[in-house]
Amino acid sequence: MTKTIGIVTATRAEWGLLRPLAKLIQDDPKFNLFLAATGTHYLEDFGETYKEIVADGFTIDARVDIIRSEIKNPADVSNTMANAVSGFADLFSKHRIDLLILLGDRYETLAVAIAAMNAKIPIAHLHGGELTEGAIDDSIRHTITKLSYLHFTSCEAYRRRVIQLGEQPDRVYNVGAIGIDNIRQMKLLSREDLSSAIDFDISDSKYAVVTYHPETLNGNVKYQCEQLLEALSAFPAMKFIITKSNADEGGLIINEMVDEYAKNHANVLAVSSLGNLKYLSALKHASAVIGNSSSGIAEAPYFKIPTVNIGVRQRGRIQAESIINCNAVASEIAGAIKKAMSDEFARIAAKSVYPYGDGHASEKIVAALHDWLDDEKIDLKKVFYDL
């Protein structure tokens, strides 16, 4: 009997990670893919990235609108979560879904997980067990773990942590970082083709990819972004591709500041979304990645390029030697960028060991899904595993 596998995506970055897994499920004769798009995918300010999903050859089976005002404060986040619980409760009442795949640690994802739990839909959670001590995402991620039945982590240390949270070891798989599947599979653009595709000349100069998100547990977003932009100003000969922030509290402040900065600096391109192909191509040819995105931890090291990781948002994640950590202070950021651009550190990055798998996470996940679904082994009455 064909099983329906649901996948929910709410952001550009999330879809970029889920795409290879969705493709395998779509092509599997024993599975029926049910794809729901929500969050920022339909918002013009965030690039209307649902179009990228369609361009990738997928049908969006359900659109759930949950962001009904700009995310400016905690109440806006909570109201968006309430909209997600309600919207997905309605969706799950109308469609049979045998298992739901959720990725990561965003607040929308937690809301979807709550609706799925109430609908008695088993959840397979990707990227559990990780730590991001500077963001509320940490609590969200561990909560989703406890709402989930199957777990697919990006390294063995994270697998052990999920088990430490009381999950049975036979339901917890170390498969590696799923984002590397895309890098391994996709034919990335040449530097010249990328330059043409983004209408920004990077053909003959060093450039860095920059992404900065709010530290949702650490206060002054405006000050931190000012420090980052001041540090970038110390490198007028470099070019910077800035991908704007997500729909978190404080993200709007960052995006407005980035837009204003880009208007006044010809060496800066600010974009809402590059799309998966152009983003990964930009990483491939970059001299460095700067900011506090998980991409600088989980994907940039695969390309053997330096990452300047700012602040505490990603504190706690396992890191390759190619990552330089600094505080959100202009002088420290500039110093870290200078170090990252040095020939000495480039050699360190080139020799660094990648800690997040081999780029075959999707195949391992699908194999595990068959193991549990083909023989109908799932029993939602979970027993807490004591160490």
C-alpha positions, 0 to 999 in steps of 0.5 A: 500500500502506498504511503503518503509522506508529508513535507512542510517548508516555511523558508527559502533555506529550509526548502534548499535543504529538503529538496533532494529528499523531496525528490527521492520521495517523489520518485519512489513508487511506494511513496506519495509526496504531499508538499505543503508550503507556508511561512515566508514562501508567499511573501514578496519581501522574502522573494516569493520563494514558492516559485523556486519550489515549482521551478524545481519540478514540484507540485505544491499540494497545500498553501497555508498562509500564516504570516499576516503582519510584519514580525516585529515583536514576540506577540507577532511570533506567537500569533503566527504560531497560532495561525500555523497550528490552526491552519495545519490542524485544518489541513491534517483533518482533510488529508491522510498523511502517514508520516510528516517530515519536519526540519530544524528549529523554527517557530513555524515548525514547532506549531506544525509539529503540535498540529501533527501531534494532535492529529496523531501523525508520526513525525520524522525530525531532521537536524535534532540534537544540535545546540544554538545557545544564542537563539530561542531555536534551541528550545524549539528544536528540543521540543520538536524532538520530543514530539517526533517519532523518528530522528535523523541527525547530522552527526553522531554527537547529536544522535547521542544527545537525542537519545539523551533526551529519552528517545529510543536508540533504534529510532535515531539515525546519524545520516549527516547534514542533508544540505550536502546532498544538494552540493554533491548532486547539483551542477553548480554555476561557473563564476562567470555564469553566477556573475551574470545570473545575479547581475553583479560583477564578481568575475575579477574580485574577491567576494564574501557571502554574508547572512546575518540573523537576529540573536533572538536571546541576545538583545540589540539587533540594530547595534549588532548589525551596525557593527557588522556593516562597519566591519564590511566598510573596512574592505572596500576592495572586496565585494559582498553578496548579502542574503537578507534575514528571515522572518524572526523578531528583529529580522525586519530591522536587519533587512532595512539596514542592509538595503540602505547600506547596499544603496550606498555601497557599489561593492554590495549586493543585497538580495531577499533570496538567491535560490538554491542553485545560485546560493550554493554556487556563490558559496563555491566561488566565495573567498569567505562566508560571514555572519551567523547563519547555520550555513556557515557552519554546516555547508561552507566548510564542505567547500573548504572556505573560511567562515567568520561566525559572529556572536553566539547564535550558533554557539554549541554547534560542532565546528570545522577548523575553517571557522573563525569565531568573533563577537559582534564588535566591528573591530573583532569582525574586521580582524576575523575577516582579515584572518579569513582572507589570509593565505595562511588561513586559506591553507587551514580551511583547505585541510579542515575535516568536514564533520557532517557526513558524506552527502548521502543523507537523503538516501539513508533517510528514505531507506529508514522510512521504508523500514518503518513504513513498509512493515507498519512498525510505527507505534505512537506510544513512545517509551522514554529511554533512560540512560 
